Amino acid sequence: MRRARPDEAGAVGALVEAAFSRHIEAVGQRPMPMDDDHAARIAAGEQYVRDADEGSGALASSIVLVDNGDHLVVNNVAVAPAFQGHGLGRALLEFAEYEARRRGFAEVRLHTNAAMADNLVMYPRLGYTETGRETQSGFHRVLFVKTLDG
């Protein structure tokens, strides 16, 4: 994992577009991450990426980590379709947990759209606990938290 470079905003956008396009029908609209300002996330130092192959210029996955003062928020997890099912999503969340610990935080928080059924199964399997549900900008979100060990 590495921080995304400013010249990669377009590549990050394409990765997120490809990763989330399968959810459009279930959500009933474009999922929020598809319209995020990737250049701003990169400029803020919040966007991390994993290269598909060294020197290829292609990205395999990305994650947005937002420092919320007393915890880390996973704002977006995206894996390119060609790499889905190979554990990269899990690796991204492990990276988020590592970063949270490194920054001295005791928990990681995230949310997912209530229509993304696979996420509702995956996050609890990875130790995340549902803490609530809310609607924001027309999106029905499920909130999760994971308390980290020392």
Z-matrix of the N, CA and C atoms (Angstrom, degrees):
N
C 1 1.455
C 2 1.519 1 108.30
N 3 1.312 2 113.58 1 144.63
C 4 1.458 3 119.94 2 176.36
C 5 1.522 4 108.32 3 -149.88
N 6 1.323 5 115.95 4 161.64
C 7 1.460 6 119.62 5 174.48
C 8 1.519 7 108.82 6 -69.97
N 9 1.311 8 115.32 7 140.16
C 10 1.464 9 120.15 8 176.82
C 11 1.522 10 109.26 9 -69.58
N 12 1.321 11 115.03 10 147.76
C 13 1.459 12 122.12 11 177.99
C 14 1.530 13 110.12 12 -91.67
N 15 1.319 14 118.07 13 153.26
C 16 1.468 15 120.87 14 -179.72
C 17 1.530 16 113.82 15 -53.81
N 18 1.330 17 117.16 16 -34.88
C 19 1.463 18 119.41 17 -179.03
C 20 1.533 19 112.88 18 -75.45
N 21 1.322 20 117.79 19 -0.36
C 22 1.464 21 121.51 20 -179.23
C 23 1.522 22 113.54 21 -101.90
N 24 1.322 23 118.64 22 7.43
C 25 1.470 24 120.29 23 -178.69
C 26 1.524 25 111.25 24 -57.31
N 27 1.313 26 117.94 25 -42.00
C 28 1.460 27 121.21 26 178.69
C 29 1.522 28 112.22 27 -64.83
N 30 1.316 29 116.67 28 -41.50
C 31 1.469 30 120.93 29 179.08
C 32 1.524 31 110.74 30 -66.45
N 33 1.329 32 117.20 31 -39.43
C 34 1.459 33 120.22 32 177.03
C 35 1.524 34 109.62 33 -64.05
N 36 1.333 35 116.61 34 -44.20
C 37 1.465 36 120.62 35 178.04
C 38 1.521 37 112.01 36 -58.85
N 39 1.324 38 116.68 37 -42.25
C 40 1.471 39 120.81 38 179.24
C 41 1.520 40 110.83 39 -66.12
N 42 1.327 41 117.05 40 -39.79
C 43 1.470 42 121.24 41 177.79
C 44 1.524 43 110.44 42 -62.26
N 45 1.315 44 117.12 43 -48.68
C 46 1.465 45 121.44 44 -178.96
C 47 1.525 46 110.12 45 -63.87
N 48 1.313 47 117.22 46 -41.61
C 49 1.470 48 121.55 47 177.67
C 50 1.532 49 110.51 48 -57.87
N 51 1.323 50 116.08 49 -48.05
C 52 1.471 51 120.40 50 -179.54
C 53 1.528 52 111.62 51 -65.74
N 54 1.327 53 116.81 52 -40.93
C 55 1.460 54 120.54 53 -176.69
C 56 1.522 55 112.54 54 -68.57
N 57 1.325 56 117.74 55 -36.96
C 58 1.463 57 121.32 56 -174.12
C 59 1.526 58 114.36 57 -96.67
N 60 1.315 59 118.34 58 -9.45
C 61 1.471 60 119.46 59 -176.26
C 62 1.526 61 111.92 60 -60.55
N 63 1.310 62 118.22 61 -28.85
C 64 1.468 63 120.84 62 -179.79
C 65 1.527 64 112.57 63 -68.46
N 66 1.339 65 117.24 64 -14.88
C 67 1.466 66 121.73 65 -178.05
C 68 1.534 67 113.67 66 -94.85
N 69 1.319 68 117.77 67 -7.70
C 70 1.463 69 120.35 68 -173.95
C 71 1.525 70 111.61 69 -57.79
N 72 1.308 71 117.66 70 -46.47
C 73 1.468 72 120.50 71 -177.84
C 74 1.526 73 111.47 72 -62.38
N 75 1.332 74 116.96 73 -45.92
C 76 1.471 75 120.29 74 -178.13
C 77 1.529 76 111.47 75 -65.83
N 78 1.325 77 116.63 76 -40.64
C 79 1.460 78 121.21 77 -177.87
C 80 1.533 79 110.56 78 -75.94
N 81 1.322 80 116.76 79 -29.35
C 82 1.456 81 120.97 80 -179.35
C 83 1.518 82 113.52 81 88.87
N 84 1.305 83 116.42 82 2.80
C 85 1.459 84 123.76 83 176.87
C 86 1.523 85 107.73 84 -167.79
N 87 1.314 86 116.10 85 174.60
C 88 1.467 87 119.53 86 177.88
C 89 1.530 88 109.18 87 -64.85
N 90 1.330 89 118.00 88 125.70
C 91 1.460 90 119.73 89 175.59
C 92 1.539 91 110.86 90 -58.33
N 93 1.315 92 116.19 91 145.53
C 94 1.465 93 122.09 92 -175.48
C 95 1.530 94 114.37 93 -49.64
N 96 1.340 95 120.07 94 -42.40
C 97 1.466 96 118.89 95 -177.74
C 98 1.537 97 113.68 96 -59.12
N 99 1.314 98 117.15 97 -25.94
C 100 1.457 99 120.08 98 -179.02
C 101 1.526 100 111.90 99 -66.31
N 102 1.309 101 117.46 100 -23.73
C 103 1.462 102 121.33 101 -178.16
C 104 1.528 103 112.79 102 -112.14
N 105 1.318 104 116.12 103 16.22
C 106 1.455 105 120.55 104 178.35
C 107 1.534 106 109.44 105 -69.15
N 108 1.308 107 116.96 106 158.19
C 109 1.460 108 122.68 107 177.26
C 110 1.529 109 107.83 108 -89.97
N 111 1.326 110 115.53 109 90.15
C 112 1.463 111 120.75 110 -174.62
C 113 1.522 112 111.79 111 -65.18
N 114 1.326 113 117.67 112 -36.30
C 115 1.468 114 120.36 113 177.78
C 116 1.527 115 110.42 114 -61.96
N 117 1.326 116 117.44 115 -40.98
C 118 1.465 117 120.78 116 178.74
C 119 1.521 118 110.76 117 -66.94
N 120 1.329 119 117.25 118 -39.61
C 121 1.475 120 120.52 119 178.17
C 122 1.527 121 110.15 120 -62.40
N 123 1.331 122 115.80 121 -41.91
C 124 1.470 123 120.15 122 178.73
C 125 1.517 124 109.70 123 -64.83
N 126 1.323 125 117.49 124 -46.68
C 127 1.466 126 121.53 125 -179.52
C 128 1.526 127 111.50 126 -59.83
N 129 1.328 128 116.92 127 -33.58
C 130 1.470 129 121.64 128 179.64
C 131 1.524 130 112.32 129 -80.24
N 132 1.336 131 117.59 130 -5.86
C 133 1.466 132 120.82 131 -178.93
C 134 1.511 133 113.58 132 77.05
N 135 1.332 134 116.93 133 20.41
C 136 1.467 135 121.41 134 -176.21
C 137 1.528 136 114.00 135 -97.64
N 138 1.318 137 118.09 136 -14.45
C 139 1.469 138 122.92 137 -173.27
C 140 1.524 139 109.69 138 -98.38
N 141 1.322 140 115.78 139 121.79
C 142 1.456 141 122.20 140 177.04
C 143 1.528 142 108.60 141 -116.77
N 144 1.325 143 116.20 142 148.35
C 145 1.466 144 120.85 143 -178.60
C 146 1.521 145 110.73 144 -137.59
N 147 1.318 146 113.46 145 161.11
C 148 1.468 147 121.73 146 172.05
C 149 1.522 148 106.31 147 -124.74
N 150 1.311 149 116.17 148 129.43
C 151 1.456 150 121.11 149 179.04
C 152 1.523 151 110.79 150 -72.62
N 153 1.339 152 115.41 151 146.78
C 154 1.465 153 120.35 152 177.08
C 155 1.524 154 109.74 153 -67.88
N 156 1.297 155 116.92 154 -52.74
C 157 1.461 156 124.26 155 177.32
C 158 1.515 157 107.24 156 -145.29
N 159 1.306 158 116.39 157 141.35
C 160 1.457 159 119.14 158 -179.17
C 161 1.523 160 110.36 159 -57.46
N 162 1.302 161 114.93 160 128.35
C 163 1.459 162 120.65 161 177.50
C 164 1.517 163 115.17 162 84.07
N 165 1.343 164 117.66 163 -6.58
C 166 1.469 165 119.32 164 -177.09
C 167 1.521 166 112.23 165 -78.47
N 168 1.332 167 116.85 166 -24.73
C 169 1.460 168 120.55 167 -177.02
C 170 1.517 169 113.04 168 81.40
N 171 1.329 170 117.74 169 -7.04
C 172 1.467 171 121.56 170 179.63
C 173 1.525 172 109.44 171 -91.03
N 174 1.332 173 115.17 172 150.11
C 175 1.459 174 121.17 173 178.91
C 176 1.525 175 110.35 174 -105.85
N 177 1.323 176 116.32 175 137.96
C 178 1.461 177 121.30 176 178.14
C 179 1.523 178 111.57 177 -92.44
N 180 1.343 179 116.50 178 -34.88
C 181 1.456 180 119.51 179 -176.23
C 182 1.524 181 110.60 180 -159.58
N 183 1.335 182 114.00 181 164.72
C 184 1.466 183 119.32 182 177.30
C 185 1.520 184 109.52 183 -151.73
N 186 1.321 185 114.40 184 158.57
C 187 1.453 186 121.52 185 177.02
C 188 1.523 187 108.53 186 -147.82
N 189 1.310 188 116.45 187 142.92
C 190 1.463 189 122.55 188 174.89
C 191 1.521 190 107.45 189 -109.17
N 192 1.332 191 116.22 190 123.85
C 193 1.458 192 122.68 191 179.63
C 194 1.521 193 108.95 192 -117.74
N 195 1.322 194 116.26 193 122.34
C 196 1.452 195 121.98 194 -177.73
C 197 1.526 196 109.40 195 -112.71
N 198 1.315 197 115.87 196 122.87
C 199 1.460 198 122.52 197 177.23
C 200 1.521 199 107.40 198 -77.05
N 201 1.334 200 116.45 199 115.29
C 202 1.463 201 121.02 200 -177.18
C 203 1.539 202 111.75 201 -106.14
N 204 1.316 203 115.97 202 24.60
C 205 1.458 204 120.36 203 175.73
C 206 1.510 205 115.22 204 89.38
N 207 1.340 206 117.08 205 -52.12
C 208 1.463 207 119.69 206 179.55
C 209 1.523 208 112.30 207 -124.98
N 210 1.317 209 116.94 208 2.23
C 211 1.461 210 121.81 209 175.95
C 212 1.524 211 109.08 210 -158.24
N 213 1.311 212 115.86 211 165.17
C 214 1.460 213 121.90 212 178.35
C 215 1.521 214 108.59 213 -103.69
N 216 1.324 215 116.10 214 135.70
C 217 1.458 216 121.86 215 178.04
C 218 1.522 217 109.16 216 -107.57
N 219 1.321 218 116.34 217 126.61
C 220 1.453 219 121.71 218 171.03
C 221 1.521 220 105.37 219 -86.89
N 222 1.317 221 115.89 220 108.06
C 223 1.460 222 120.85 221 -174.49
C 224 1.517 223 112.28 222 -88.28
N 225 1.326 224 117.38 223 -27.25
C 226 1.456 225 120.69 224 -175.15
C 227 1.519 226 108.73 225 -161.76
N 228 1.309 227 116.72 226 132.41
C 229 1.464 228 123.28 227 173.97
C 230 1.523 229 106.21 228 -125.09
N 231 1.330 230 116.77 229 124.54
C 232 1.465 231 120.32 230 -179.10
C 233 1.522 232 110.42 231 -137.20
N 234 1.328 233 115.24 232 133.17
C 235 1.460 234 121.92 233 176.36
C 236 1.522 235 107.16 234 -125.28
N 237 1.318 236 116.16 235 129.48
C 238 1.466 237 121.01 236 178.73
C 239 1.522 238 109.09 237 -57.43
N 240 1.331 239 118.03 238 140.23
C 241 1.467 240 120.81 239 -177.70
C 242 1.528 241 114.30 240 -50.42
N 243 1.307 242 118.40 241 -37.45
C 244 1.468 243 121.06 242 -178.94
C 245 1.521 244 112.53 243 -66.19
N 246 1.330 245 116.99 244 -18.14
C 247 1.464 246 121.29 245 -177.18
C 248 1.526 247 112.93 246 -110.77
N 249 1.323 248 117.73 247 0.17
C 250 1.461 249 120.29 248 179.97
C 251 1.521 250 109.87 249 -68.71
N 252 1.327 251 115.98 250 146.33
C 253 1.457 252 120.86 251 179.91
C 254 1.515 253 113.88 252 85.55
N 255 1.341 254 117.31 253 8.72
C 256 1.465 255 121.60 254 -178.71
C 257 1.528 256 112.76 255 -114.92
N 258 1.340 257 116.80 256 14.31
C 259 1.452 258 120.38 257 176.12
C 260 1.518 259 115.37 258 86.69
N 261 1.329 260 118.43 259 6.15
C 262 1.462 261 119.55 260 -178.75
C 263 1.529 262 112.02 261 -70.23
N 264 1.321 263 117.86 262 -34.70
C 265 1.462 264 120.08 263 176.47
C 266 1.516 265 110.94 264 -61.39
N 267 1.306 266 115.87 265 -44.32
C 268 1.468 267 121.53 266 177.39
C 269 1.530 268 109.83 267 -62.45
N 270 1.332 269 116.68 268 -41.96
C 271 1.467 270 120.50 269 179.42
C 272 1.529 271 111.17 270 -63.79
N 273 1.328 272 116.73 271 -36.92
C 274 1.465 273 120.13 272 177.57
C 275 1.524 274 110.77 273 -62.77
N 276 1.320 275 116.58 274 -43.04
C 277 1.466 276 119.99 275 179.52
C 278 1.527 277 111.40 276 -68.80
N 279 1.318 278 117.74 277 -35.33
C 280 1.462 279 120.72 278 174.96
C 281 1.524 280 110.01 279 -63.41
N 282 1.340 281 116.35 280 -38.90
C 283 1.458 282 120.44 281 176.56
C 284 1.528 283 110.24 282 -62.99
N 285 1.329 284 117.19 283 -42.36
C 286 1.466 285 121.14 284 178.46
C 287 1.526 286 110.21 285 -60.46
N 288 1.314 287 116.79 286 -42.33
C 289 1.463 288 120.56 287 179.33
C 290 1.527 289 110.83 288 -65.61
N 291 1.323 290 116.64 289 -40.93
C 292 1.466 291 121.15 290 176.15
C 293 1.526 292 110.12 291 -59.87
N 294 1.328 293 116.23 292 -47.18
C 295 1.471 294 121.06 293 -179.78
C 296 1.529 295 111.12 294 -62.13
N 297 1.311 296 116.63 295 -41.31
C 298 1.465 297 119.88 296 178.88
C 299 1.527 298 110.24 297 -60.98
N 300 1.312 299 116.79 298 -46.91
C 301 1.469 300 120.20 299 178.97
C 302 1.532 301 110.51 300 -62.03
N 303 1.336 302 116.17 301 -43.81
C 304 1.462 303 121.07 302 -179.37
C 305 1.528 304 110.88 303 -59.29
N 306 1.322 305 116.03 304 -34.33
C 307 1.462 306 121.08 305 -179.66
C 308 1.530 307 112.63 306 -87.15
N 309 1.325 308 116.70 307 -0.36
C 310 1.459 309 121.12 308 176.52
C 311 1.521 310 114.65 309 85.99
N 312 1.324 311 117.68 310 18.85
C 313 1.461 312 121.56 311 -179.48
C 314 1.518 313 110.68 312 -93.68
N 315 1.318 314 115.84 313 148.86
C 316 1.462 315 121.82 314 -178.91
C 317 1.519 316 112.76 315 -98.85
N 318 1.346 317 116.98 316 -4.47
C 319 1.459 318 117.30 317 179.67
C 320 1.525 319 112.05 318 -152.08
N 321 1.330 320 112.25 319 157.54
C 322 1.462 321 122.90 320 174.34
C 323 1.517 322 106.53 321 -119.93
N 324 1.313 323 116.08 322 134.97
C 325 1.460 324 120.94 323 176.98
C 326 1.517 325 109.02 324 -119.20
N 327 1.316 326 115.07 325 150.64
C 328 1.456 327 120.88 326 175.86
C 329 1.513 328 109.06 327 -155.86
N 330 1.305 329 115.38 328 169.17
C 331 1.462 330 120.53 329 174.75
C 332 1.525 331 108.01 330 -141.38
N 333 1.314 332 114.71 331 159.60
C 334 1.455 333 120.97 332 176.03
C 335 1.515 334 107.72 333 -141.96
N 336 1.297 335 115.70 334 161.49
C 337 1.454 336 119.86 335 177.31
C 338 1.524 337 108.61 336 -72.81
N 339 1.314 338 116.43 337 138.47
C 340 1.462 339 121.34 338 -178.17
C 341 1.526 340 112.34 339 -61.41
N 342 1.334 341 117.76 340 -20.80
C 343 1.466 342 121.23 341 180.00
C 344 1.526 343 112.75 342 -84.65
N 345 1.317 344 118.15 343 -7.12
C 346 1.466 345 121.39 344 -179.59
C 347 1.526 346 108.85 345 -91.38
N 348 1.317 347 114.21 346 79.13
C 349 1.465 348 121.85 347 -171.71
C 350 1.526 349 113.09 348 -57.42
N 351 1.322 350 118.05 349 -37.26
C 352 1.464 351 119.62 350 -178.62
C 353 1.535 352 111.33 351 -63.51
N 354 1.327 353 117.48 352 -35.13
C 355 1.461 354 120.42 353 177.57
C 356 1.530 355 111.56 354 -69.18
N 357 1.327 356 116.25 355 -35.14
C 358 1.468 357 120.16 356 -179.71
C 359 1.522 358 111.49 357 -65.35
N 360 1.321 359 116.55 358 -23.55
C 361 1.468 360 121.63 359 176.55
C 362 1.525 361 110.23 360 -89.37
N 363 1.348 362 116.20 361 -42.28
C 364 1.464 363 120.53 362 -174.36
C 365 1.526 364 113.17 363 -66.51
N 366 1.331 365 117.75 364 -47.31
C 367 1.471 366 119.13 365 -173.80
C 368 1.530 367 112.63 366 -59.72
N 369 1.322 368 120.24 367 -45.88
C 370 1.476 369 118.53 368 176.40
C 371 1.530 370 112.88 369 -61.52
N 372 1.315 371 117.46 370 -35.75
C 373 1.468 372 120.01 371 177.50
C 374 1.519 373 111.69 372 -61.99
N 375 1.341 374 116.33 373 -26.72
C 376 1.461 375 121.17 374 -179.09
C 377 1.529 376 112.36 375 -94.98
N 378 1.338 377 116.33 376 10.81
C 379 1.453 378 120.43 377 174.37
C 380 1.520 379 115.50 378 96.01
N 381 1.325 380 117.43 379 8.10
C 382 1.465 381 121.05 380 178.71
C 383 1.528 382 109.20 381 -88.54
N 384 1.331 383 115.63 382 141.66
C 385 1.455 384 122.66 383 -179.30
C 386 1.522 385 109.36 384 -111.83
N 387 1.320 386 116.34 385 131.57
C 388 1.457 387 119.92 386 175.96
C 389 1.518 388 109.23 387 -67.29
N 390 1.340 389 115.87 388 131.28
C 391 1.467 390 120.72 389 -178.65
C 392 1.520 391 112.79 390 -115.88
N 393 1.306 392 117.97 391 -7.05
C 394 1.457 393 119.43 392 179.74
C 395 1.512 394 112.02 393 163.48
N 396 1.316 395 113.63 394 177.78
C 397 1.463 396 121.95 395 177.78
C 398 1.518 397 107.73 396 -137.30
N 399 1.326 398 115.48 397 147.35
C 400 1.455 399 120.55 398 179.30
C 401 1.524 400 109.56 399 -153.26
N 402 1.302 401 115.42 400 164.56
C 403 1.461 402 121.26 401 173.83
C 404 1.516 403 107.41 402 -115.97
N 405 1.331 404 115.39 403 127.87
C 406 1.456 405 120.96 404 179.60
C 407 1.519 406 108.47 405 -134.84
N 408 1.309 407 116.45 406 122.61
C 409 1.469 408 122.55 407 179.32
C 410 1.533 409 111.63 408 53.57
N 411 1.324 410 116.37 409 36.10
C 412 1.453 411 120.93 410 178.93
C 413 1.520 412 114.88 411 83.60
N 414 1.318 413 117.70 412 1.44
C 415 1.462 414 121.86 413 179.30
C 416 1.527 415 108.94 414 -102.97
N 417 1.328 416 116.30 415 131.95
C 418 1.461 417 122.39 416 178.49
C 419 1.528 418 107.59 417 -91.49
N 420 1.321 419 115.51 418 111.69
C 421 1.457 420 121.24 419 -173.29
C 422 1.520 421 111.52 420 -109.82
N 423 1.325 422 113.63 421 145.68
C 424 1.456 423 121.83 422 172.94
C 425 1.527 424 106.08 423 -110.55
N 426 1.321 425 116.05 424 127.22
C 427 1.459 426 122.38 425 -176.09
C 428 1.519 427 110.49 426 -97.85
N 429 1.337 428 116.12 427 138.83
C 430 1.453 429 122.33 428 -179.27
C 431 1.513 430 110.13 429 -132.43
N 432 1.329 431 115.86 430 153.98
C 433 1.464 432 122.54 431 173.40
C 434 1.522 433 108.87 432 -139.33
N 435 1.315 434 115.54 433 147.85
C 436 1.458 435 120.84 434 172.00
C 437 1.514 436 107.63 435 -129.52
N 438 1.327 437 115.11 436 121.30
C 439 1.459 438 121.10 437 175.48
C 440 1.520 439 107.49 438 -83.71
N 441 1.336 440 115.38 439 132.13
C 442 1.462 441 120.75 440 -175.08
C 443 1.516 442 110.98 441 -97.14
N 444 1.309 443 114.98 442 144.29
C 445 1.471 444 121.00 443 173.40
C 446 1.527 445 107.78 444 -77.52
N 447 1.337 446 116.21 445 147.25
C 448 1.467 447 123.75 446 176.58
C 449 1.452 448 111.95 447 -13.08
